[in-house]
Structure formats: C-alpha cells, structure tokens
Amino acid sequence: MRESINPPLTPSCNPFQKKKGWFQRKEMLGINLLRLATYIIIACALFIFSDIFIKGVPTLVKSEAPFINTEFFTESPQILTVWHDSAGNEYSMTQEKHDIWVIENPTIEVIDIHNYTASGGGILGPLLGTALLVTICMAIALFIGVSAAIYLSEYCGTGKLMSLIRLAILNLAGVPSIVYALFGWGVFCYMAPNYVTEISDRSLFAFSIGGGYISFEGWEQSLLAGGCTLAIMVLPVIITACEESLRAVPKGFREAAFALGATRWQTIRTAVLPYALPGVLTASVLGITRVAGETAPIMLTAAASDKSKLPTEVLADEGFWSFLTQSVQALPFHIYTLAKFPDSEYVKPMQYGSILVFLLLVMGFSLISMVLRSRIRKRNKW
Amino acid sequence: MVPNTDKHKSAKLKQTASSEVASKSLFKRKRGLRIMGLNFGTDGLVKGFFGGNAYLAILFLLFICLFLWKSAIGFVPHYRTELKDARRSGIELSNIIADETKGHQGIYNILSTGFVHEKRHSFGQQEAVIYVYEELEALADDALEDEIDAYLNLDDGPEKAAAAVGLKAKIDAASRAIPAAELLDPVKLRIESLENISEEVLAQAIGYAQQYALDDYTTPAAIAAINKDINSQMGDYGKALNHCKASAKDLNTLHEAIEQNALATFDLLKKNREAEESVKTLTTGLEKIQKVGTSAEEVAKRKKQINTAESTIIKVDTNARILPVYALLKKHDATVGTMKEELRAGISMIPVESIVTQEAKDSVTLANKLLVEFDPIISENREILKNWRHDEELTTFDSLKAFFFGSVWNTGSSRQSLFGILPLFTGSLLISAVAMCFAIPLAVGAAIYVNQFANKREAGILKPTIEFIQAIPSVVLGLFGVLVVAGLLKDISQVAWLQWIPGFPIADRLNVLLAGILLAFMASPTIFTLAEDALNNVPKAHAEASLAMGANKLQTTLKVIVPASLSGIIAAVMLGFGRVIGETMVVLLVAGNMAKMPDFTAGFDVIGQSVHTMTGIIASENGEAVPGSILWEGLFMVGLVLFMISLTINSLCQRIINRNKA
C-alpha cells in the first residue's frame, strides 16, 4: 500500500520538473541559433586551415629521409616549364633544368610547352626578403615607438594637446594599409635622400658631397623604402600597445621610487620598464604579426616578382648601401604573383606550399603574442 | 609624492645623503649640467631623447596627412585641363553621340541574341558542323602551321598535288588524335541546347578542315553553303535584323568622322602638354645641376635636350580645328531621327508569329520596351548638343564634380583619361555591404553566445580561436578564395534547388558575393572581440534584476543586455566595416577588377557581377603611374578619400567606446 502512495522517483515523474513549454523551446531555439553562428565561424576557419594544410604539406615533405623537401627552402622561385613529348609523356621542371634536358635529349620532340612565372624552385628568396623587411621595419618602429610611448606615458602630462595627439595616433592605427603604402610610395620611393653619381630630373633638391651627390630623389622600390613604410604603418599600433602596458604598471611603483629619491629616468629604468617589458614584448610581436602579413605596402614600395640574386649575395658583392636600396622578393608578394594562375595544376604545389609556410609563420607569431598576453594577465595581479 | 622642481630634489638629496641608508641607496644622482635653462644632465638628455622620438613619430604621422593632401590637391587643376582639352577638341561631343550609337548597339545585340537562339533551335546540327570545323581549323593551324605554310609556298604542279595528299593525311591524323570530348566541349558551350553531336558531323567537319588548308585559307564552299541555307530559311527574320543593323549606319559614319577629328586635335593638345611638362622638368633639373656645380658639357647637353623638347611644341588653333565638327553636328538631328525610325521599322518587320523559341520572343518585347526608353534620351541629347560650345569655361568645381560623380574610370587609353570615382566607391560599398550582411549576424551572434551562454571551458576555447582568425594574412585568404571558394560558390550557385536565393546563378567567377563572403570572414574576429567587450561592460545588476523579474536567460540577454551594450556593438560593427572597406588584397584578387558601374537594374543579381574597388585601383594601377602625372595624383585622390572615410569611422567609434567606458 505504502509503495503505491509513494511511487519511485524516476526522472520522468519528478514532481518538481517543469514541463518544457513553448517559452523553453523558444529559448533553446534562440540559444542554438547563436551557437550555430559561433560554430559556423569556427567551421570556416577549420575548413581553411585543413584545406591549406592538406594540400600544402605534400610540397613541404618528402617520402625519403630527411622527410623535408629541402629544395623548397633552399632555392629561389624560378620559371616552371611544362611540356609534352610526342609520345604524350608530360614533363615539368624549372626552366634551367629544361634547357639542360633539351641538350641531353636532342631526339625527343618537345611540344605544347608552357611557362609559369615563379612557380618552380623554392621560396628562399621571398623568405629572406620578408625576414629582412620585418627586421628593418621592427628596428625602426620599436626604436621610435617605444621611446615615444615612454615619453607619452611618463613625461608629458594629460593636457588637451596630449590627449588630442593620443586620439590621433589611435585613429591612425585604423587607417587602411594601402593608404600607408601610397604614402611610402610617394615619400620613400621618390623623395627620400639618396647617394647618387648622377642627379635624376625628378630630384627635389641636391647637393654635392665627395665624388657624388646627395639627391632627394628617393630609393625607388627597395628594402629600405619597404621597411620604412611598414615601420610607419605599424608605429601607431606599437605606440598604443606600449603605452597601454606602461600605464598598466601601478602608480604606487613610481611613487615609491620617487619617495626613495630616484630621478624620473631612474624611476622609469628600475620601477617601470622591468614590469612593462613583457607588455612591450607582446606589442612588438603583435607588430611583427601585422607587418609580416601585409602585402599592399610591400607591393608598392619594395617588391620584385623576379630576382636572380639573393639579398645576401648583393650584400657580399655590392656593399651595404646597394643592399639596402635593392628591391627584394617577399613572401606575400610571391603569393600574389602566384594567384595569376588560378586553374593550373602545375602551379598548385607552389601555391599551397607558399601559403602554408606563410600562414604558419604569421600564425606562429600571433600564437606567441597571444600566449604572452595571457601569461601577463595571469601573473600581473597587483 | 612626486617631486616636481629641481630645487625640491636637491634639497631632498642633501637630506638623504646625510643618512646612512641613503648612502647604500640604489639611486645615485648627479646634478644635471644646465645650460641656458635646459637640463643637459643624464635626466635631461634621456627626456630629450624620448621626447624627440615622440615628436618624430607625431611629425611623421602628421606628414602623412599633409603629403596625401598635397599630392592629391594637384589633381584638381590637372583634371580640369584634361577635361578642358577634351571639350576643346570635341571628344566630349563625340562621347555624347557615342551614347546614342551604344544605345542602338545594345538594342540590336538583344535582338541578335534572340535571333541566334531561334537559329540554334532550328538548325543546331548544321551549325555544329560549322563550329567543329572552326575548332579544327584553329587546331590545325596551331599544330601544322609550318607544313601548311610550306605547302602554300609550293608552285602548282604534280609536286603540290603530292604534297596535298600528304597534308590531307596529316590533318586527318591530327584531328582524329584530338579526343572528341576536347573538340566538342567548346562547341557544346556555344550551342547549349545541343545534347550530342553525331559522328557524322565530326567526319564532315574534319573533311572541311582539310579543305580549308588546301584551299589557301579560304572557307570551304560547303560551309558557306550551310550558312547560306540557314540564312535563306530564316529569311524574313534575318532581313529585319539586317534592317535594324543598317539603321545606324549614317549615325555611325557621323560619329566616326567627329571622333576622328576630335581625336586628332586631342592628341596634339596632349602631346603639347607633355612637351611643356618635360621642358619644365628639364629646366628645373638643369637649375638644380647648376646650383650643385657641374661640367659645362653636361649643361650644354641638357640645354640641347630642352631645345629639342621645345621644338616639339606645335601651336594648335582649336577654334579652327573644331569647325568641321560643328558642320557635322548640323546633320546630327536628322540622322538620329532617321536612325530611330528605321530601327522601329526594322523591329516591326520581325515576323513575331512565326518565332518558335521563347527567348527570341522575349528579345523582341525587350527591344520594343528599350526603344520607348530610348526616345527621351535622344531628345535630351539633342537639347544638350544644341547648346554645346567647345569654348565653354570649365571651373574647378566642374573638375571636382567630374571626379566625385563621374561614372567612368578609364585611364591609359589613347582617348581622354576619365577619373570618376563613383564606380570604385560603389564597388567598395557594395562589397562591404554584402560582407556586413554575413558578418553582423555571425560575429555578433557569436559574441552573445560566448559571453552569455557558453560555459567557461567552451568560451576559453572559442574566444582565442576566433581571435586567432585575425592573424590570417589577407593575401592568403585572397588566394584561397581564388583557388577554392570561387569554384565552390559557382557550383553551389548552379544547384537547381537553391535558385530561390537572390543573385543565383552567378555569372562571373570572380564577383561581389565572393569578395563579400571572404571579407565577412575577415571582419568577424574584429566585430566579435569588440562586441564581446561591449557585452562584458554591462553591469551585472542589470542582468540580475531582469532574472529576478522572472525573465529567462534568452529574454534577459536580448531585451536587457544587448540593448544596454548596443552602442558598443554598433561601434564594433562600424570598425569592422572600416576594416572591410580598407582591405586591399582580397578584393584585388577576387572582386574581378572591372572598373564599371555595377548594373543595379539587375536587382539582386548585382552581387554576381565583377566590380573594382578604391583600394584595388591603387594597387593595380600604381605600376603605370609616373610621379607627378595626372594618374599618380588621381590615385592619391582616391587614397585621400579612403583616408577620410577611415578617419571618420574610427573617430566616431572612439567617441562611442570612450563614452561607454566613462
């Protein structure tokens, strides 16, 4: 009898459980829609990564030891030649190898020959070019940017002018890169002072020095012009990020140092910079991520799609100034060049190999900056 | 306490120096060297160094604004000269008349497309023979060019006859070696309605192709006969069409005559301008060299260059040269009237009752409709041409108007360069709008979900992953779009049960929709991060109050939290928009780069068209721009517009975000 009065408490007859009414269903539907939006973005990202990864990895690895396609990292891009012989066999080699092959096989008839720019060989030239551009850019941008940030946060007050300047810098951080590219193109490529032996007609101003002239006629499309353009582009980002990390150091630290009799510089050196350093580091890695991924400024101010010499070889052969004012290949511009062959099977390995390497590089830097940032957030709880 | 005067510091120093603790102090200080009130000690130098760099950075950033303005502002007077030359030489007039000929051509094209449809329907197989033959002809030409040439160079005689047999066999072998599919695919593209082309057709076509090479590159009689046969059966329709085509003959001749005259004058004016420009550059170059001090030889060389440049300047009397144009213009009214009447007559001659295909019927209806719309354009043009004067003044305002409201961007042609930013601006805006349509629901939805509904672990994974997307370089995304998404989108757009989606099927491979989708993906992390921040800033009490009133979580989110953070979310969306409109590489690679106005009459199909953008034009035309040229200044003008747009958006967003923080 007792049992029939108190039935066992199975979930189905829990007296406190609410019935799922229309409102609950509506709520679940709404939440699931929002969840769907989130996972669509994640799915797109996964699709892109996996597609590039699956199609790009075969270019980078080999089946034999050392399992890495070393040629891809030790050669520069070359013209890829694809042809058939009369028996219908297909050949694809770099143009140089093709020329040798023709000499070695004079009897085989070559038909249906096609050339593809920058699709053979490897990506050493562009990799080096990008590394150099990023190095020059970061050297300039960090030097100016960090000092400017220190000045803005430690020395000058919060007057009207200063807050206006801060606002201007913040706004300039959002200006499209192509506008910076246009600026760098006009200023660094055609107006900056250069050491020349003969003055060009477009020179703005010139004076003689030693055997040649210093002429304000620009560096043309060069490593230096590209580096400077990128530096100016990333300057607002670095200043803003560095200033933020300097401001995050509690006021008490500075006050304590002042109370001990330190001068302002001593305070900055001993009580502010050491604690802001991880933040500055994060800012610089963030800057590298932004700069390395940019294409438009490089395209206008520095890039050469085809170059026989490596930048380092120019340094060895022609001296430092020629090294700085040479045009370089860069990985993003190399990828842009490859985009001109959307349907060719022969160019695919180079396309996917290049974008995989580029993606991994930029993503790597981005990952470092994210890890650094989260570590700082965890550690600095003062 | 922060010591703020040196006096203060030194007093304090004396105090601390006396104590024992301070002698072990970390901070040793020397009194700074002071000259003329400036501190030249370590502290002062350090401050000067930092301050110098800060002001250098600020100067650089200020310089950007000034430089952009300076380079862009020169465009206005230069463009005015360009437009003035176009007016003085009569090109402007020629363009107005070209509108009429283009209108006629458009109507005729619609009619002839209908005609071709009708023809295909009735004579598909015969036409296939012609097309296969044409394909074979091209292939034979490619593969056996040398041999055909050698054959044609032979003298008539038995030798040639023997060679003909050999050549025939070779062409036969070559054309049979080509896989039938390869041959027929292009033909099928041309004749969509044709399902299968028979062996017979193929053999016939191969036969004709042999004939072609042997007959000295002339179309074989049989092919001509097929054409004739088709035409005779389509008789009346064809005749009516020819009548339509011929109706514009006079107008075309008139336009041609005016165009030639105008182009000749314009060319002279342009050359003069270039010569003047180069004299100017050479002279300033010489002055610079003389200032620096250089050899007399060099100076003499340069002077000679200047003289040669000067000698190329020819005086052009535009008033005299324009007279024939005015003479021709008198005939225009009558000519265009005849054209219209004849075109109407031609269309009415089409035997509508005997037309079989719906496409052809539609084409006639459409042509009639367009003809009615053509009338006001013609009378308007008449009015404009009546008042047109070649020496009418152009103001600076006209040149600005032509830039901001001009609907054609065309540079690098032999005619006048046209810098109308409207097609580029519309293209940029269209792509951004499409991108925002995708990005706003996805990114804001994701922000709401992650902030309100995801549990801590889920959010810990989702948030960095979405932020990580930001690091994908745009050129990678662009190339991925070209390689993968373009094909995918095109295939999807052709799926039958998806045809209800506006814009499907998509005509061009590279189009607005593709660029929009990729940019939406790019803008999502920006919008997500900022919107999530905005949601985070809503005080907890709001949500608690709402829950206490009995609202469920979704109601609380949508009716309390989202409205409270709406301004922040709007700022996030605007910043995302700013990022999208300034993006270069993706649009350069996937938007198709056709510098023409998007055709909005197509309705939603407009998202399937190719467009050009403001960012894209700078990246694609910088190669041709010489420093100081009008194209260079035009590009800077576009850059300035972009700069202003992004500054406006950014400062608005900063204001909103700052207000929220306060």
Chai-1 contact restraints between the chains, C-beta under 6 A:
chainA,res_idxA,chainB,res_idxB,connection_type,confidence,min_distance_angstrom,max_distance_angstrom,comment,restraint_id
A,E27,B,N552,contact,1.0,0.0,6.0,A-B,restraint_1
A,E27,B,L554,contact,1.0,0.0,6.0,A-B,restraint_2
A,G30,B,L554,contact,1.0,0.0,6.0,A-B,restraint_3
A,I31,B,F453,contact,1.0,0.0,6.0,A-B,restraint_4
A,L34,B,G445,contact,1.0,0.0,6.0,A-B,restraint_5
A,L34,B,I448,contact,1.0,0.0,6.0,A-B,restraint_6
A,L34,B,Y449,contact,1.0,0.0,6.0,A-B,restraint_7
A,R35,B,Y449,contact,1.0,0.0,6.0,A-B,restraint_8
A,A37,B,L442,contact,1.0,0.0,6.0,A-B,restraint_9
A,A37,B,G445,contact,1.0,0.0,6.0,A-B,restraint_10
A,A37,B,A446,contact,1.0,0.0,6.0,A-B,restraint_11
A,T38,B,A446,contact,1.0,0.0,6.0,A-B,restraint_12
A,T38,B,Y449,contact,1.0,0.0,6.0,A-B,restraint_13
A,I40,B,L442,contact,1.0,0.0,6.0,A-B,restraint_14
A,I41,B,L442,contact,1.0,0.0,6.0,A-B,restraint_15
A,I41,B,A446,contact,1.0,0.0,6.0,A-B,restraint_16
A,I41,B,I466,contact,1.0,0.0,6.0,A-B,restraint_17
A,I41,B,S524,contact,1.0,0.0,6.0,A-B,restraint_18
A,C44,B,F521,contact,1.0,0.0,6.0,A-B,restraint_19
A,A45,B,I469,contact,1.0,0.0,6.0,A-B,restraint_20
A,I48,B,F480,contact,1.0,0.0,6.0,A-B,restraint_21
A,I144,B,N53,contact,1.0,0.0,6.0,A-B,restraint_22
A,I144,B,L56,contact,1.0,0.0,6.0,A-B,restraint_23
A,I144,B,A57,contact,1.0,0.0,6.0,A-B,restraint_24
A,S147,B,F50,contact,1.0,0.0,6.0,A-B,restraint_25
A,S147,B,N53,contact,1.0,0.0,6.0,A-B,restraint_26
A,A148,B,N53,contact,1.0,0.0,6.0,A-B,restraint_27
A,A148,B,A54,contact,1.0,0.0,6.0,A-B,restraint_28
A,A148,B,A57,contact,1.0,0.0,6.0,A-B,restraint_29
A,I150,B,F50,contact,1.0,0.0,6.0,A-B,restraint_30
A,Y151,B,F50,contact,1.0,0.0,6.0,A-B,restraint_31
A,Y151,B,G51,contact,1.0,0.0,6.0,A-B,restraint_32
A,Y151,B,A54,contact,1.0,0.0,6.0,A-B,restraint_33
A,L152,B,A54,contact,1.0,0.0,6.0,A-B,restraint_34
A,Y155,B,K47,contact,1.0,0.0,6.0,A-B,restraint_35
A,I165,B,I58,contact,1.0,0.0,6.0,A-B,restraint_36
A,N171,B,L647,contact,1.0,0.0,6.0,A-B,restraint_37
A,N171,B,N650,contact,1.0,0.0,6.0,A-B,restraint_38
A,N171,B,S651,contact,1.0,0.0,6.0,A-B,restraint_39
A,L172,B,L61,contact,1.0,0.0,6.0,A-B,restraint_40
A,G174,B,G578,contact,1.0,0.0,6.0,A-B,restraint_41
A,G174,B,S646,contact,1.0,0.0,6.0,A-B,restraint_42
A,G174,B,N650,contact,1.0,0.0,6.0,A-B,restraint_43
A,V175,B,S646,contact,1.0,0.0,6.0,A-B,restraint_44
A,P176,B,G582,contact,1.0,0.0,6.0,A-B,restraint_45
A,P176,B,L642,contact,1.0,0.0,6.0,A-B,restraint_46
A,P176,B,S646,contact,1.0,0.0,6.0,A-B,restraint_47
A,I178,B,T584,contact,1.0,0.0,6.0,A-B,restraint_48
A,I178,B,T615,contact,1.0,0.0,6.0,A-B,restraint_49
A,I178,B,I618,contact,1.0,0.0,6.0,A-B,restraint_50
A,V179,B,G639,contact,1.0,0.0,6.0,A-B,restraint_51
A,V179,B,L642,contact,1.0,0.0,6.0,A-B,restraint_52
A,V179,B,F643,contact,1.0,0.0,6.0,A-B,restraint_53
A,L182,B,G639,contact,1.0,0.0,6.0,A-B,restraint_54
A,F183,B,I64,contact,1.0,0.0,6.0,A-B,restraint_55
A,F183,B,F67,contact,1.0,0.0,6.0,A-B,restraint_56
A,G186,B,S71,contact,1.0,0.0,6.0,A-B,restraint_57
A,Y190,B,P627,contact,1.0,0.0,6.0,A-B,restraint_58
A,D201,B,T281,contact,1.0,0.0,6.0,A-B,restraint_59
A,D201,B,G285,contact,1.0,0.0,6.0,A-B,restraint_60
A,R202,B,P627,contact,1.0,0.0,6.0,A-B,restraint_61
A,A206,B,K288,contact,1.0,0.0,6.0,A-B,restraint_62
A,A206,B,V292,contact,1.0,0.0,6.0,A-B,restraint_63
A,S208,B,V292,contact,1.0,0.0,6.0,A-B,restraint_64
A,I232,B,F60,contact,1.0,0.0,6.0,A-B,restraint_65
A,L235,B,A57,contact,1.0,0.0,6.0,A-B,restraint_66
A,F258,B,V2,contact,1.0,0.0,6.0,A-B,restraint_67
A,G261,B,T16,contact,1.0,0.0,6.0,A-B,restraint_68
A,G261,B,F27,contact,1.0,0.0,6.0,A-B,restraint_69
A,A262,B,F27,contact,1.0,0.0,6.0,A-B,restraint_70
A,T263,B,R29,contact,1.0,0.0,6.0,A-B,restraint_71
A,T263,B,D43,contact,1.0,0.0,6.0,A-B,restraint_72
A,W265,B,D43,contact,1.0,0.0,6.0,A-B,restraint_73
A,W265,B,V46,contact,1.0,0.0,6.0,A-B,restraint_74
A,Q266,B,F27,contact,1.0,0.0,6.0,A-B,restraint_75
A,T289,B,A471,contact,1.0,0.0,6.0,A-B,restraint_76
A,G293,B,P473,contact,1.0,0.0,6.0,A-B,restraint_77
A,T295,B,V475,contact,1.0,0.0,6.0,A-B,restraint_78
A,T295,B,M585,contact,1.0,0.0,6.0,A-B,restraint_79
A,A296,B,T584,contact,1.0,0.0,6.0,A-B,restraint_80
A,A296,B,A619,contact,1.0,0.0,6.0,A-B,restraint_81
A,L300,B,N622,contact,1.0,0.0,6.0,A-B,restraint_82
A,P332,B,V475,contact,1.0,0.0,6.0,A-B,restraint_83
A,I335,B,V475,contact,1.0,0.0,6.0,A-B,restraint_84
A,I335,B,L479,contact,1.0,0.0,6.0,A-B,restraint_85
A,Y336,B,V475,contact,1.0,0.0,6.0,A-B,restraint_86
A,A339,B,L479,contact,1.0,0.0,6.0,A-B,restraint_87
A,A339,B,V482,contact,1.0,0.0,6.0,A-B,restraint_88
A,A339,B,L589,contact,1.0,0.0,6.0,A-B,restraint_89
A,P342,B,V482,contact,1.0,0.0,6.0,A-B,restraint_90
A,I355,B,V476,contact,1.0,0.0,6.0,A-B,restraint_91
A,I355,B,L479,contact,1.0,0.0,6.0,A-B,restraint_92
A,L359,B,V476,contact,1.0,0.0,6.0,A-B,restraint_93
A,V362,B,A471,contact,1.0,0.0,6.0,A-B,restraint_94
A,V362,B,P473,contact,1.0,0.0,6.0,A-B,restraint_95
A,M363,B,A471,contact,1.0,0.0,6.0,A-B,restraint_96
A,S366,B,A471,contact,1.0,0.0,6.0,A-B,restraint_97
